[in-house]
Amino acid sequence: MYLNCHTYYSLRYGTFPEQELCELAKEHEATAVALTDINNTSACLSFLKIASEYDFKPLIGIDFRNGVQQQYVGLARNNVGFKQLNDHLSAHLHVEKDFDKDAPELPDCFVIYPLEKVMQDEKWHFRENEFIGVSVESLRKLKFSKYLQLREKLVLLQTVSFRSKRDYNAHRLLRAIDNNMLLSKLPESEQGSPTQQMLPKNVIFEEFADYPFILENTQKLIEGCSVEFEFGKARKNRNLQVFGQSREEDAETLKALCYKNLPRRYPNASEATYARVEKELQAIISLGFVSYFLINYDIIQYAKSKNYPFIGRGSGANSVVAYIIGITNVDPIELDLYFERFINASRHSPPDFDIDFSWKDRQDVTAYIFSRHKNMALLATYVTFKRRAVIRELGKVFGLPKAEIDKLSAGFFEYKDLDEMEKLVFRYSGLIAGFPNYLSVHAGGIMITQEPVHSYAATFLPPKGFATIQFDMNIAEDVGIFKFDILAQRGLSKITDAIEIVRENQPEAEVEDMENVSVFKNDPNINNLLRTGDCMGVFYVESPAMRGLFQKLQTEDYLGLVAASSIIRPGVSNGGMKEEYIKRHRDPERRKQAHPVLAEILSETYGVMVYQEDVLKVAHFFAGLSLEEADILRRGMSGKRMSHHDFKQLEEKFYNNCREKGYSEELTRDVWNQILSFAGYAFPKGHSASYAVESYQSLYLKYYFPLEFMVACLNNGGGFYDVETYIQEIRKCGGRVHAPDINRSEHHTVIYGRDVYLGLGYIKELEIKVVQRILENRNFFGLFESFDDFIDRVPISIEQLSLLLKIDAFRFTDIDKHHLLWKAFFKLNHSKRKTSQQLLFKPPHRDFELPELSHSFLIDAYDQMELLGFSLHDHFSLLKNPMKPEAIKAKDLKQYIGKDIEIYGNLITAKRTPTVNKEYMCFGTFFDAAGDIFDTVQFPRATEQYPLRSKGIYLCHGRVLEELGYICVSISWLERQETQGDPRFVNQRQNIAKVGEDGNGLVLR
């Protein structure tokens, strides 16, 4: 009977998970075990679920502590008591307030004060449900204590935090990490006692032989506790069940919404369409998912009222009801999306709706949801100790030098060569790796429950200010809480920002309604961008892999884009089905190689499984599983929890049905293995279709408003590539890119006609408050008329002003930046005013005669590299040696297919990929001197001999290859080209060398 047990969710204190606590209880024949983690309830529900398979009574509660100083332990007598404990803990976590020495009134809980704490505080008054906890270690203190007379208040409180000496050592290391101190400096007050272990039953009875009433009191307390939750198949749906006034009213509301909006989505709806709607409505109502739909609909309506763009996706995109009422914009009838992928009679969880909002809007949408519903919280995620990070932390705890820590963390060592301290770090890093380190917030998961969220766990308050529950989505689903996914992405804000920029830069231009995607789908200009892979900046399809895939597939329509978005995924790609799909797509004769049954089932994809729905189709039509069984199989293969027994049963039925249908064992095994390798990574078709809609919206803007669209890309953090690559794309589209300008630039990047001015925010080390000061002054008092005018109007330090001068932000003055820098030092002297108040009278300025200062575009280039991270000058103009005249251009590669060539390229990105032989290939993307992009491939030998380790210009020698219209260069060798050095440092070195020759200084080596 152990009423105070910790798992490793007692963060940076406990040393093992809840599963191992149950194993420990079994080993010691414990009759009752209470999980009471320190200020944490992450493991409580999981413990109850796991403990149901063991022969002891599980109890749950909380060990309330200030730091590591135990105040009292709270045990839940029932589910109401568990909520009371969570309410109490959450109230303190939200404001980071210490617990009082006395617990508040918790009528449905038992509160146990440790004997040492009681004696220290000389506490004598206890409520009926409050007790004094006595451990084996503190028993000797009780013998001579006046508290022995409170017989009815004494219970056993043997804390369990460790199983062994090794656990205790790990605990001390965790405490040192938590306190950021050397292990040798860790005070005992920050550690638990090594005696906090589970003892055999006979030892407990022997120790308390003279105090049987303590064990009797403990047993009575245990008998008074019972917290119950249902899990797995026995669970009930704990989401909010009623959105309006009643279930019946909700059902009528959903029906009315459907039939009101149906004509808008389907102007010429067929009987089959009405039948599909009726079938879905019946399933949604009978399975109790009406409120789930209405909540998502309400969220979308709020977003529309604010003109927030959104993308509705997930399995819910297979629902025609979701399409009709506007949760998604994917037509499941047009795309032949399976109803059973979204919902079926065997499914006990509601369908997934992943709703993407702009990263700028998601916070407000979340705030709206919190204002709309009473019982809700964000879901947490556990940030665990990673092996390399643990090695670094332990290295610091043991006081190892940085060089040794770097060596261990990087893995560059032989274990036998390590000294004892290093081996200790390595061994314990393996033990601690995987432990939860702290709680964070799930990317987008929100729970909205029928009962208060504290009925399930406590909540904490992360920086963004939304209550977050202390467990993750897995245990939430286990107990019947199904999350709403409110996600953020930058692709949507690129679209809205681009439209806004177009309206400012081209006020006369007409921009299509972004909801009218059918216009974009049928635009040959837009589809040509797909076919040629010209998709830089376009959401989800701009990577080199997608660009190459489009060229191979000759993608030129919406359905082709939907398919491409799926076959690029690892499941299809790794199984070899991507190449087969491409070949069958390009060669009608090859399609005949598909098995007739698969060819008929998957006619749209030529007998190749591309989408998650294809698992349903194959399992149902090919192997004869019911659609419900097929969806269970799909979910099991997609990482959803499923018992091994259930999975094996479905696998056995799959094989047996195929035998009955007369398929060969080889064919059956091949199809099963395809499903097995494919389903866990594949996209549902509706998911790909949702992303394809957003891609088409971006493609429209990229074709008709390329400069504005690329500026929006820059202002939203870019995408797959770095800033410099998007700047190159702006130039390719006819734009002129300028460094930040004190009179033209904003904090973000702006465009005037074809002139693009980088934002002041791009200048490294330029303080935000300085930028704000400049912009506020300029907006209020007008443009700066001169350098002196700027100095008079904007309080600024010489260090911050130097940054602006080095980037040549005052070029409107037509004065060389080096002259201005000298003037700045003269003008910003110690008498410079410190107030930001505008001067009533401008002070007179003295000018100074300065000598002629040398200037070079190389100096500008290196200043830009230092302050922006890249140069706005043509990189090829910076080369030390001229390019070979015989080197070809990217646009001419198709004329040299099968031939060896040399080509100069500025590296954009490179990706190393392992082969089946565990060697590495490398795929590179470059742009040439004309700004055109080309791709390279390096096979293992070339990858090893000529690695692409850094950005820069390379001379690439290789053979031009072509595959289905996609051209690349197979590299034989490449050489990084040397650039001209910064003339300031070159001259400095020459001067030093000259001084050395004169014998008056050191020779530069």
Secondary structure, 3 states (H helix, E strand, C coil): CEEEECCCCCCCCCCCCHHHHHHHHHHCCCCEEEECCECCCCCHHHHHHHHCCCCCEEEEEEEEEECCEEEEEEEECCHHHHHHHHHHHHHHHHHCCCCCCCCCCCCCEEEEEEHHHHHHHCCCCCCCCEEEEECCCCHHHHHCCHHHHCHHHEEECCEECECCHHHHHHHHHHHHHHHCCCHHHCCHHHCCCCCCECCCHHHHHHHCCCCHHHHHHHHHHHHCCCCCCCCHHHCCCCECCCCCCCHHHHHHHHHHHHHHHHHHHCCCCCHHHHHHHHHHHHHHHHCCCHHHHHHHHHHHHHHHHCCCCEEEECHHHHCHHHHHHCCCCCCCCCCCCCHHHHCCCCCCCCCCCEEEEECCCHHHHHHHHHHHCCCEEEEEEEEECCHHHHHHHHHHHCCCCHHHHHHHHHCCCCHHHCCHHHHHHHHHHHHHCCCEEEEEEEEEEEEEECCCHHHCCCEECCCCCCCEECCCHHHHHHHCCCCEEEEEECHHHHHHHHHHHHHHHCCCCCCCCCCCHHHHHCCHHHHHHHHHCCCCCCCCCCCHHHHHHHHHHCCCCHHHHHHHHHHCCHHHHHCCHHHHHHHHHHCHHHHHHCCHHHHHHCHHHCCCCCCHHHHHHHHHHHCCCCHHHHHHHHHHHCCCCCCHHHHHHHHHHHHHHHHHCCCCHHHHHHHHHHHHHHCCCCCCHHHHHHHHHHHHHHHHHHHHCHHHHHHHHHHCCCCCCCHHHHHHHHHHCCCEEECCCCCCCCCCCEEECCEEECCHHHCCCCCHHHHHHHHHHHHHHCCCCCHHHHHHHCCCCHHHHHHHHHCCCCHHHCCCHHHHHHHHHHHCCCCCCCCCCCCCCCCCCCCCCCCCCCCCHHHHHHHHHHHHCCCCCCHHHHECCCCCCCCECHHHHHHHECCEEEEEEEEEEEEEEECCCCCEEEEEEEECCCCCEEEEEECHHHHHHCCCCCCCEEEEEEEEEEECCEEEEEEEEEEECCECCCHHHHHHHHHHHHHHHCCCCCCCC
